[in-house]
């Protein structure tokens, strides 16, 4: 018998990376008696055994292999759920809940209320004579799980409903009532018109009644698409401008309201000559004694992805990220060189002297490379890390195809925004949805992407312009050599030549090209998962481990 840990494409996974357990060899049956459908699903051709006609059996068990070959069991694949595109294993969360001294039994499931995104709900039965306090349970999990895996609601049950087979009947568990989850912060009602408007918009986007002004956006189940809905709602109803970066810097209604009032009073200055307001640097975690990690946004221009990474890094490591400060007024996007100059000025204000630590992902590689080049020219010490970085985009047909799709989306959303009811045709709306479905990578697969009942709103036209600007910049940029050592982090998708940043090029040739540019040498690090999976559980913790090992070895504290 042979045992394999494979991904969804039947490719072997590295040690420590979770996948499904497949077994092969002479002991594998031919299938299920008189059940052709089940046989086809569970008994698949063996691409690894080397025997014609050999089959692998899909066990449905989620495992990882240690360096000595030992298999670690992580639960059943058929118990997995998806929330906003993340594959989640409730059993892991349940196991951690059972580690709390007040919890006797636990179950975690997904709740989907009409009109809102899916949320995780934790059900607990307390130890006799004790009470499992929701705020304590949340804090118990917070240090052990990334933000995306924290349940939004914690409900106490006297006992769990059981199915006829004696298992927990998850469908029979009580649904959350839509009221504000019990959080660590006491409820504080809004006291101003602005706070009331924000609380109302949060409640609608998150499906929560009674949002308090000190409630953390992410504790309430907040995510990037909810941010978009809130931005659109407060702009359409109240004419108020709310920025995406504000959710990263100020995670409460009180913080957002204070920032908006400060900007309205003229505290935030315009960046001269750009048409964009405010700076680009956002602190994701400002506290800590170590030298910060500065992250450059990926191709979509948003820094919110790094919210998923930061919780897996050392709490003593400050983390900041650059967010594309657009859209801009000009007909063409500023180049990577210009943006690097702007980002460098902000970087120097945040940290006047090195050593510096720079990290970027995908479409941010041009700006990041220019930053690294300029810092090295100035004699600074730089630890430079790139994840699945874009390279020579102008030479790749796939990049130009993506750019054409983005330009088409920008055109359609602009027509819908300007044309009123005459432009709001079913065919145009359908094409917009199809383009968004292709281009947006951070979306709940169950809920999908929706448009306003009439028109396009203001969020998608703005986002389309930003995507076009960043992509236009990437296609115009020509990488140049820099006198630094590069830590090149590659996902499975990149290493297998399946992602657009390396289409038409063998991975060995892709590495060779980077060695031409990084004259100080290149070290390659591998992380499991596809291009976006590396920023999602379980792979994001492996990515954080690579980053920590690299900066821990640089001796630059």
C-alpha positions as semicolon CSV with decimal commas, in nm:
position;residue;x (nm);y (nm);z (nm)
1;X;0,000;0,000;0,000
2;X;0,110;0,357;-0,068
3;X;-0,012;0,675;0,103
4;X;-0,006;1,019;-0,057
5;X;-0,088;1,369;0,071
6;X;-0,224;1,547;-0,237
7;X;-0,388;1,877;-0,332
8;X;-0,706;1,914;-0,538
9;X;-0,509;1,853;-0,857
10;X;-0,361;1,524;-0,725
11;X;-0,019;1,689;-0,683
12;X;0,201;1,591;-0,387
13;X;0,223;1,851;-0,110
14;X;0,540;1,942;0,085
15;X;0,593;1,822;0,441
16;X;0,377;2,011;0,688
17;X;0,118;2,123;0,431
18;X;-0,234;1,987;0,472
19;X;-0,404;1,793;0,200
20;X;-0,626;1,492;0,143
21;X;-0,498;1,141;0,215
22;X;-0,506;0,908;-0,085
23;X;-0,410;0,540;-0,067
24;X;-0,296;0,321;-0,354
25;X;-0,150;-0,017;-0,424
26;X;-0,273;-0,374;-0,457
27;X;-0,507;-0,347;-0,160
28;X;-0,726;-0,080;-0,318
29;X;-1,068;-0,211;-0,427
30;X;-1,213;-0,151;-0,773
31;X;-1,501;0,053;-0,638
32;X;-1,838;0,041;-0,462
33;X;-2,077;-0,238;-0,562
34;X;-2,352;-0,108;-0,793
35;X;-2,266;0,256;-0,714
36;X;-2,094;0,395;-1,025
37;X;-2,129;0,760;-0,921
38;X;-1,972;0,709;-0,579
39;X;-1,701;0,493;-0,738
40;X;-1,607;0,763;-0,988
41;X;-1,582;1,022;-0,710
42;X;-1,373;0,815;-0,467
43;X;-1,159;0,591;-0,691
44;X;-0,946;0,803;-0,925
45;X;-0,663;0,724;-1,171
46;X;-0,326;0,695;-0,999
47;X;-0,078;0,938;-1,159
48;X;0,204;0,833;-0,923
49;X;0,208;0,454;-0,906
50;X;0,341;0,388;-1,254
51;X;0,100;0,097;-1,316
52;X;-0,147;0,124;-1,609
53;X;-0,505;0,126;-1,483
54;X;-0,403;0,174;-1,118
55;X;-0,640;0,366;-0,891
56;X;-0,613;0,582;-0,581
57;X;-0,877;0,587;-0,311
58;X;-0,978;0,928;-0,175
59;X;-1,015;0,878;0,199
60;X;-1,164;1,221;0,272
61;X;-0,920;1,254;0,563
62;X;-0,723;1,578;0,596
63;X;-0,364;1,509;0,695
64;X;-0,013;1,650;0,680
65;X;0,313;1,460;0,665
66;X;0,600;1,537;0,902
67;X;0,965;1,521;0,795
68;X;0,998;1,167;0,934
69;X;0,698;1,046;0,733
70;X;0,446;1,046;1,018
71;X;0,094;1,147;0,916
72;X;-0,095;1,393;1,133
73;X;-0,476;1,378;1,115
74;X;-0,663;1,712;1,096
75;X;-1,022;1,607;1,042
76;X;-1,257;1,518;0,758
77;X;-1,276;1,700;0,425
78;X;-1,653;1,656;0,417
79;X;-1,677;1,859;0,738
80;X;-1,502;2,156;0,581
81;X;-1,699;2,472;0,518
82;X;-1,626;2,783;0,314
83;X;-1,668;3,136;0,444
84;X;-1,582;3,424;0,206
85;X;-1,372;3,188;-0,006
86;X;-1,174;3,046;0,290
87;X;-1,180;2,672;0,342
88;X;-1,233;2,621;0,714
89;X;-1,216;2,307;0,925
90;X;-1,466;2,347;1,212
91;X;-1,306;2,058;1,399
92;X;-0,991;2,262;1,461
93;X;-1,189;2,546;1,616
94;X;-1,396;2,300;1,819
95;X;-1,080;2,138;1,953
96;X;-0,946;2,475;2,067
97;X;-1,278;2,561;2,233
98;X;-1,260;2,234;2,426
99;X;-0,926;2,355;2,562
100;X;-1,109;2,624;2,761
101;X;-1,174;2,507;3,117
102;X;-1,541;2,613;3,110
103;X;-1,631;2,420;2,793
104;X;-1,754;2,062;2,808
105;X;-1,861;2,025;2,445
106;X;-1,844;2,243;2,132
107;X;-1,963;2,259;1,773
108;X;-1,887;2,517;1,505
109;X;-2,100;2,573;1,198
110;X;-2,178;2,832;0,930
111;X;-2,483;3,058;0,939
112;X;-2,613;3,228;0,625
113;X;-2,880;3,487;0,688
114;X;-3,067;3,630;0,387
115;X;-2,892;3,929;0,236
116;X;-2,569;3,894;0,438
117;X;-2,248;3,698;0,409
118;X;-2,179;3,370;0,584
119;X;-2,057;3,384;0,944
120;X;-1,908;3,127;1,177
121;X;-2,107;3,039;1,487
122;X;-1,963;2,855;1,790
123;X;-2,200;2,653;2,012
124;X;-2,081;2,543;2,354
125;X;-2,213;2,340;2,643
126;X;-2,057;2,454;2,968
127;X;-1,902;2,237;3,235
128;X;-2,163;2,183;3,510
129;X;-2,157;2,472;3,756
130;X;-1,969;2,702;3,517
131;X;-2,055;2,955;3,246
132;X;-1,875;2,977;2,914
133;X;-1,858;3,355;2,864
134;X;-1,854;3,454;2,492
135;X;-1,601;3,733;2,544
136;X;-1,364;3,494;2,724
137;X;-1,405;3,231;2,453
138;X;-1,326;3,489;2,185
139;X;-1,009;3,594;2,366
140;X;-0,918;3,228;2,421
141;X;-0,931;3,170;2,045
142;X;-0,783;3,504;1,939
143;X;-0,427;3,411;2,023
144;X;-0,460;3,070;1,862
145;X;-0,644;3,141;1,537
146;X;-0,618;3,401;1,260
147;X;-0,888;3,668;1,251
148;X;-1,066;3,502;0,958
149;X;-1,127;3,185;1,161
150;X;-1,274;3,352;1,471
151;X;-1,647;3,280;1,509
152;X;-1,867;3,589;1,504
153;X;-2,130;3,447;1,741
154;X;-2,090;3,231;2,054
155;X;-2,411;3,061;2,165
156;X;-2,459;2,853;2,479
157;X;-2,675;2,540;2,457
158;X;-2,797;2,310;2,734
159;X;-2,730;2,014;2,507
160;X;-2,666;1,937;2,142
161;X;-2,940;1,798;1,915
162;X;-2,843;1,458;1,779
163;X;-2,917;1,283;1,452
164;X;-3,053;0,925;1,445
165;X;-2,692;0,804;1,414
166;X;-2,592;0,984;1,735
167;X;-2,394;1,265;1,574
168;X;-2,449;1,636;1,636
169;X;-2,732;1,755;1,411
170;X;-2,579;2,085;1,304
171;X;-2,883;2,182;1,098
172;X;-3,098;2,170;1,414
173;X;-2,878;2,410;1,612
174;X;-3,042;2,747;1,685
175;X;-2,957;3,028;1,446
176;X;-2,815;3,358;1,578
177;X;-3,090;3,614;1,632
178;X;-2,909;3,888;1,439
179;X;-2,840;4,089;1,753
180;X;-2,497;4,226;1,832
181;X;-2,258;3,947;1,930
182;X;-2,140;3,951;2,289
183;X;-1,800;4,117;2,266
184;X;-1,536;4,216;2,515
185;X;-1,630;4,585;2,487
186;X;-1,951;4,698;2,654
187;X;-2,217;4,833;2,422
188;X;-2,198;5,208;2,369
189;X;-2,474;5,368;2,163
190;X;-2,392;5,624;1,891
191;X;-2,418;5,982;2,011
192;X;-2,383;6,186;1,690
193;X;-2,553;6,183;1,350
194;X;-2,229;6,059;1,189
195;X;-2,192;5,774;1,437
196;X;-2,557;5,676;1,387
197;X;-2,512;5,672;1,008
198;X;-2,204;5,452;1,037
199;X;-2,365;5,213;1,287
200;X;-2,665;5,174;1,058
201;X;-2,444;5,101;0,754
202;X;-2,234;4,851;0,951
203;X;-2,543;4,673;1,076
204;X;-2,690;4,636;0,727
205;X;-2,365;4,513;0,572
206;X;-2,290;4,266;0,851
207;X;-2,643;4,153;0,938
208;X;-2,605;4,274;1,298
209;X;-2,858;4,473;1,498
210;X;-2,731;4,714;1,764
211;X;-2,376;4,795;1,655
212;X;-2,190;4,989;1,924
213;X;-1,945;5,267;1,854
214;X;-1,655;5,077;2,018
215;X;-1,725;4,741;1,851
216;X;-1,436;4,607;1,643
217;X;-1,532;4,577;1,274
218;X;-1,358;4,242;1,237
219;X;-1,501;4,099;1,560
220;X;-1,844;4,163;1,410
221;X;-1,750;3,951;1,107
222;X;-1,622;4,234;0,887
223;X;-1,436;4,167;0,561
224;X;-1,337;4,345;0,241
225;X;-1,669;4,319;0,056
226;X;-1,853;4,445;0,364
227;X;-1,618;4,745;0,358
228;X;-1,724;4,812;0,000
229;X;-2,093;4,799;0,089
230;X;-2,046;5,035;0,383
231;X;-1,843;5,283;0,175
232;X;-2,114;5,280;-0,093
233;X;-2,399;5,313;0,159
234;X;-2,263;5,613;0,351
235;X;-2,170;5,786;0,026
236;X;-2,509;5,728;-0,140
237;X;-2,725;5,811;0,164
238;X;-2,526;6,080;0,336
239;X;-2,270;6,206;0,083
240;X;-1,990;6,104;0,319
241;X;-1,648;5,987;0,200
242;X;-1,512;5,682;0,381
243;X;-1,181;5,528;0,275
244;X;-1,098;5,157;0,269
245;X;-0,773;5,216;0,453
246;X;-0,973;5,369;0,736
247;X;-1,104;5,023;0,830
248;X;-0,747;4,907;0,877
249;X;-0,636;5,205;1,085
250;X;-0,962;5,262;1,279
251;X;-1,166;4,947;1,338
252;X;-1,452;5,105;1,533
253;X;-1,732;5,343;1,445
254;X;-1,594;5,591;1,698
255;X;-1,250;5,580;1,535
256;X;-1,391;5,612;1,184
257;X;-1,616;5,901;1,281
258;X;-1,329;6,087;1,448
259;X;-1,109;6,041;1,140
260;X;-1,384;6,157;0,903
261;X;-1,449;6,466;1,113
262;X;-1,078;6,541;1,125
263;X;-1,046;6,514;0,747
264;X;-1,354;6,730;0,699
265;X;-1,190;6,996;0,914
266;X;-0,890;6,996;0,682
267;X;-0,651;6,788;0,891
268;X;-0,566;6,558;0,599
269;X;-0,377;6,741;0,326
270;X;-0,393;6,652;-0,040
271;X;-0,081;6,500;-0,191
272;X;0,033;6,778;-0,420
273;X;-0,032;6,729;-0,790
274;X;-0,170;6,376;-0,776
275;X;-0,544;6,411;-0,741
276;X;-0,526;6,151;-0,463
277;X;-0,593;6,234;-0,101
278;X;-0,374;6,146;0,193
279;X;-0,068;5,923;0,216
280;X;-0,027;5,565;0,107
281;X;0,125;5,410;0,422
282;X;-0,114;5,228;0,656
283;X;-0,008;5,084;0,991
284;X;-0,157;4,739;1,036
285;X;0,023;4,689;1,366
286;X;0,218;4,984;1,500
287;X;0,332;4,854;1,838
288;X;0,645;4,645;1,886
289;X;1,018;4,684;1,944
290;X;1,152;4,517;1,629
291;X;1,229;4,691;1,301
292;X;0,904;4,707;1,103
293;X;0,806;4,499;0,804
294;X;0,692;4,728;0,520
295;X;0,460;4,563;0,267
296;X;0,378;4,695;-0,081
297;X;0,025;4,629;-0,206
298;X;-0,037;4,358;-0,469
299;X;-0,182;4,426;-0,815
300;X;-0,528;4,523;-0,690
301;X;-0,376;4,814;-0,497
302;X;-0,530;4,720;-0,160
303;X;-0,340;4,665;0,163
304;X;-0,623;4,467;0,324
305;X;-0,466;4,133;0,226
306;X;-0,190;4,189;0,480
307;X;-0,449;4,190;0,757
308;X;-0,451;3,812;0,706
309;X;-0,074;3,787;0,736
310;X;-0,003;4,010;1,037
311;X;-0,168;3,787;1,305
312;X;0,067;3,503;1,211
313;X;0,380;3,714;1,258
314;X;0,557;3,786;1,587
315;X;0,337;4,030;1,789
316;X;0,653;4,231;1,858
317;X;0,699;4,295;1,484
318;X;0,533;4,619;1,363
319;X;0,368;4,579;1,023
320;X;0,286;4,859;0,777
321;X;0,156;4,844;0,422
322;X;0,138;5,078;0,126
323;X;-0,204;5,114;-0,038
324;X;-0,241;5,257;-0,387
325;X;-0,343;5,623;-0,327
326;X;-0,574;5,653;-0,624
327;X;-0,754;5,679;-0,848
328;X;-0,562;5,967;-1,002
329;X;-0,681;6,255;-1,216
330;X;-0,462;6,193;-1,519
331;X;-0,551;5,985;-1,824
332;X;-0,252;5,756;-1,764
333;X;-0,128;5,600;-1,443
334;X;0,188;5,719;-1,267
335;X;0,484;5,489;-1,326
336;X;0,645;5,255;-1,075
337;X;0,941;5,491;-1,049
338;X;0,717;5,785;-0,952
339;X;0,521;5,576;-0,702
340;X;0,842;5,441;-0,550
341;X;0,958;5,796;-0,495
342;X;0,634;5,884;-0,315
343;X;0,641;5,566;-0,109
344;X;1,007;5,617;-0,022
345;X;0,932;5,962;0,122
346;X;0,661;5,812;0,344
347;X;0,885;5,521;0,439
348;X;1,161;5,759;0,548
349;X;0,915;5,960;0,755
350;X;0,798;5,642;0,930
351;X;1,153;5,505;0,974
352;X;1,423;5,762;0,898
353;X;1,712;5,515;0,894
354;X;1,765;5,147;0,826
355;X;1,798;4,861;0,839
356;X;1,478;4,812;0,637
357;X;1,258;4,512;0,567
358;X;1,056;4,515;0,245
359;X;0,797;4,262;0,134
360;X;0,566;4,259;-0,165
361;X;0,338;4,024;-0,353
362;X;0,251;3,982;-0,720
363;X;0,187;4,315;-0,896
364;X;0,367;4,523;-0,633
365;X;0,707;4,386;-0,731
366;X;0,797;4,679;-0,957
367;X;0,746;4,946;-0,691
368;X;0,909;4,725;-0,428
369;X;1,212;4,662;-0,651
370;X;1,250;5,037;-0,712
371;X;1,227;5,101;-0,338
372;X;1,489;4,836;-0,266
373;X;1,714;4,975;-0,541
374;X;1,697;5,331;-0,407
375;X;1,755;5,227;-0,048
376;X;2,055;5,017;-0,152
377;X;2,195;5,309;-0,355
378;X;2,167;5,521;-0,040
379;X;2,381;5,269;0,146
380;X;2,100;5,125;0,356
381;X;2,079;4,764;0,468
382;X;1,765;4,600;0,326
383;X;1,610;4,258;0,375
384;X;1,407;4,210;0,057
385;X;1,131;3,949;0,014
386;X;0,898;3,899;-0,283
387;X;0,606;3,654;-0,299
388;X;0,502;3,531;-0,646
389;X;0,635;3,857;-0,791
390;X;0,534;3,989;-1,130
391;X;0,827;3,994;-1,370
392;X;0,857;4,139;-1,722
393;X;0,478;4,172;-1,744
394;X;0,501;4,348;-2,079
395;X;0,630;4,027;-2,237
396;X;0,340;3,808;-2,121
397;X;0,029;3,780;-2,334
398;X;-0,180;3,680;-2,032
399;X;-0,102;4,011;-1,864
400;X;-0,223;4,204;-2,166
401;X;-0,541;3,992;-2,177
402;X;-0,609;4,073;-1,811
403;X;-0,547;4,440;-1,881
404;X;-0,801;4,432;-2,165
405;X;-1,062;4,283;-1,929
406;X;-0,993;4,552;-1,670
407;X;-1,021;4,826;-1,932
408;X;-1,352;4,678;-2,046
409;X;-1,479;4,674;-1,685
410;X;-1,369;5,035;-1,638
411;X;-1,555;5,133;-1,954
412;X;-1,876;4,950;-1,858
413;X;-1,886;5,080;-1,500
414;X;-1,823;5,434;-1,624
415;X;-2,108;5,400;-1,876
416;X;-2,341;5,273;-1,605
417;X;-2,237;5,553;-1,369
418;X;-2,288;5,827;-1,631
419;X;-2,571;5,691;-1,841
420;X;-2,850;5,654;-1,586
421;X;-3,147;5,427;-1,656
422;X;-3,082;5,418;-2,033
423;X;-2,740;5,257;-1,979
424;X;-2,862;5,020;-1,705
425;X;-2,945;4,728;-1,935
426;X;-2,955;4,358;-1,835
427;X;-2,683;4,275;-2,088
428;X;-2,446;4,543;-1,953
429;X;-2,509;4,440;-1,591
430;X;-2,448;4,074;-1,677
431;X;-2,118;4,153;-1,846
432;X;-2,008;4,360;-1,545
433;X;-2,090;4,072;-1,309
434;X;-1,899;3,824;-1,526
435;X;-1,594;4,050;-1,535
436;X;-1,606;4,107;-1,159
437;X;-1,641;3,734;-1,101
438;X;-1,321;3,683;-1,299
439;X;-1,123;3,974;-1,153
440;X;-1,222;3,983;-0,784
441;X;-1,028;3,732;-0,578
442;X;-1,154;3,798;-0,224
443;X;-1,521;3,700;-0,238
444;X;-1,759;3,465;-0,058
445;X;-1,825;3,188;-0,311
446;X;-2,170;3,124;-0,165
447;X;-2,284;3,488;-0,169
448;X;-2,097;3,599;-0,478
449;X;-2,085;3,955;-0,609
450;X;-2,393;4,172;-0,633
451;X;-2,474;4,510;-0,784
452;X;-2,718;4,773;-0,658
453;X;-3,076;4,722;-0,776
454;X;-3,033;5,027;-0,997
455;X;-2,715;5,165;-1,145
456;X;-2,363;5,065;-1,048
457;X;-2,300;5,269;-0,733
458;X;-1,963;5,435;-0,678
459;X;-1,745;5,156;-0,542
460;X;-1,697;4,942;-0,853
461;X;-1,614;5,232;-1,091
462;X;-1,352;5,351;-0,846
463;X;-1,208;5,002;-0,799
464;X;-1,195;4,942;-1,175
465;X;-0,997;5,264;-1,222
466;X;-0,750;5,162;-0,952
467;X;-0,705;4,814;-1,100
468;X;-0,644;4,969;-1,443
469;X;-0,390;5,214;-1,304
470;X;-0,190;4,948;-1,121
471;X;-0,200;4,707;-1,415
472;X;-0,101;4,983;-1,656
473;X;0,194;5,068;-1,431
474;X;0,300;4,700;-1,416
475;X;0,292;4,664;-1,794
476;X;0,496;4,982;-1,840
477;X;0,765;4,895;-1,584
478;X;1,101;4,750;-1,689
479;X;1,286;4,575;-1,408
480;X;1,646;4,681;-1,357
481;X;1,926;4,520;-1,153
482;X;1,958;4,596;-0,782
483;X;2,255;4,523;-0,557
484;X;2,070;4,322;-0,293
485;X;1,999;3,964;-0,198
486;X;1,645;3,861;-0,288
487;X;1,436;3,611;-0,094
488;X;1,199;3,478;-0,360
489;X;0,893;3,306;-0,212
490;X;0,702;3,087;-0,457
491;X;0,358;2,928;-0,425
492;X;0,282;2,591;-0,582
493;X;0,092;2,764;-0,862
494;X;0,391;2,978;-0,957
495;X;0,641;2,693;-0,930
496;X;0,424;2,481;-1,158
497;X;0,403;2,759;-1,418
498;X;0,027;2,801;-1,382
499;X;0,008;3,165;-1,275
500;X;0,010;3,467;-1,505
501;X;0,328;3,619;-1,355
502;X;0,529;3,336;-1,518
503;X;0,312;3,217;-1,809
504;X;0,521;3,091;-2,099
505;X;0,830;3,045;-1,885
506;X;0,971;2,746;-1,697
507;X;1,020;2,807;-1,326
508;X;1,396;2,753;-1,368
509;X;1,406;3,031;-1,630
510;X;1,193;3,255;-1,407
511;X;1,443;3,207;-1,122
512;X;1,733;3,265;-1,361
513;X;1,583;3,600;-1,465
514;X;1,556;3,710;-1,103
515;X;1,921;3,611;-1,050
516;X;2,013;3,846;-1,333
517;X;1,834;4,129;-1,150
518;X;1,932;4,058;-0,787
519;X;2,307;4,086;-0,810
520;X;2,343;3,997;-0,443
521;X;2,198;3,650;-0,505
522;X;1,859;3,479;-0,476
523;X;1,729;3,234;-0,216
524;X;1,410;3,049;-0,316
525;X;1,152;2,955;-0,052
526;X;0,848;2,739;-0,129
527;X;0,501;2,775;0,026
528;X;0,207;2,545;-0,042
529;X;-0,116;2,663;-0,201
530;X;-0,210;2,858;-0,510
531;X;-0,137;3,226;-0,572
532;X;-0,419;3,350;-0,347
533;X;-0,427;3,048;-0,117
534;X;-0,089;3,151;0,027
535;X;-0,266;3,444;0,195
536;X;-0,540;3,223;0,341
537;X;-0,543;2,953;0,607
538;X;-0,376;2,710;0,638
539;X;-0,095;2,830;0,408
540;X;-0,067;3,186;0,540
541;X;0,088;3,054;0,863
542;X;0,356;2,879;0,654
543;X;0,419;3,204;0,467
544;X;0,456;3,390;0,797
545;X;0,702;3,123;0,911
546;X;0,919;3,183;0,605
547;X;0,915;3,560;0,661
548;X;1,001;3,520;1,030
549;X;1,291;3,286;0,952
550;X;1,432;3,524;0,694
551;X;1,411;3,839;0,906
552;X;1,516;3,645;1,215
553;X;1,837;3,547;1,037
554;X;1,918;3,893;0,900
555;X;2,059;4,011;1,234
556;X;1,911;4,356;1,179
557;X;1,723;4,433;1,501
